[in-house]
Amino acid sequence: MTHNLKDYDRQRHEVLKRLDLHPGLTSKELGQIYASEGYDRYVFARRLPELRDLGLAKVVGRGERNQQLWESH
């Protein structure tokens, strides 16, 4: 299976846009909010660390069960 890098870039952009609207949530919580739009927790879990590595998102805390809380940078 081949992947188009543009698809990753589009997903990153969309994840970052949604993170701006809901800072301080986990990938699971973001996925629950946006699942109906095709962005489940796994999309957020994959793209948020990529955005962190690009300097566009950061972990701002830990949840009850040590989940990472995210916001845009």
TAVENMO-V121487 format. One record per run of one state. SS is the DSSP state (2 for helix, 1 for strand, 0 for the rest). FROM is the first residue (numbers start at 1). TO is the last residue. If there is no record, write none. Layout:
# TAVENMO-V121487
[[SS;FROM;TO] [SS;FROM;TO]]
This chain:
# TAVENMO-V121487
[[0;1;4] [2;5;21] [0;22;24] [1;25;25] [0;26;26] [2;27;37] [0;38;40] [2;41;53] [0;54;56] [1;57;62] [0;63;67] [1;68;72] [0;73;73]]
